[in-house]
Amino acid sequence: MATGFVLLFGFLTGFSIGLPILMAGIIATIFLIRRGGRRREMLGLLAGAGLVCLLVAAINSDYERCPGNVASVALTLRPGEQATADCGGFPPLPWAIAGGCLIAAGLAGSSLARHAAKRPPPGDVSAR
């Protein structure tokens, strides 16, 4: 799960702090695959990516849509006046939905893989 988190976080922040983080995620993924990356462990990548999406949603929880078309809004200020605009950002709902779906898919897939590993292979009469 941590590998998925590091990969997506490094990708999303690629132009600032993300490049070293992305490289660490790639190295961790290669290590996971070379170690014999079983299905359950690989499904943790989905859950980790979902955590990043939930983090982005939490960071943007104070999102406020700007009124109208921002490009056409004109401010007229007198000399010495200052104005601030406190709107914009990313709407958190799509990020939260994507994060929840990725985490649910990772957990469901991991659970299915765990149950599949417990079942005897078809045609195995020794388990009866």
Buried (B, 14 or more C-beta within 10 A) or exposed (E): BBBBBBBBBBBBBEEEEBEEBBEBBBEBBEEBEEEEBEEBBBBBBBBBBBBBBBBBBEEBEEBEEEEEEEEEEEEEEEEEEEEEEEEEBEEBEEBBEBBBEBBEBBBEBBEEBEEEEEEEEEEEEEEE
